[in-house]
Amino acid sequence: MQTLLHPNPLARRTLYVCAVKREKNAVSVTKKAAIKPAASDAKPELKRPPSAFNLFVKDVFPAVKKENQGLAFAEISKKVKEKWVSSSSDARAPYEKEAAKLKEMAATKRAEVKAAEKLKARPPGAYILFVMKNRAAVVAANPSKSVMEVGKLMGQLWKQLGPEEQQKYKDEAKGLLSAWKESHAAVPV
């Protein structure tokens, strides 16, 4: 049917190219949608708490803007900064106290999020357990070695362990993994 409507080969090619482009765009949109993480997988947003100066600006900027209606944003910002610099430490104290409180709250929230992420993480394998238990001793015995050289030494020590010694670490890793799977049974991994 296409050939009857468009006997010109160039017109047919143009129709074909347009159809292919539409198909590619549709596929790329679906791929982008598939790549986005689900809402439950999204990490909580940890915003940096405002500084004392930022809190001051939030309070003072509207009043300074009202007083100087003809000035540009940059000029108003300069006037707010001048007010901050010329203010006494007593005037700054409430803003600094509020900033410190917000900073502490943010640190607490960040620690909670990190602890939750750590609980979600899979437990270490046998080799990593071995490294965690023996790395300090290897570094103490070889203080001049670089991180990479210590890593190579750890690998050599792991290979030198007998099968029964490695099996101890493998059993411990298997036990940690099974306990982790039980605790995350309701959550798809």
Beta strands, then each sheet from edge to edge (+ up, - down):
end
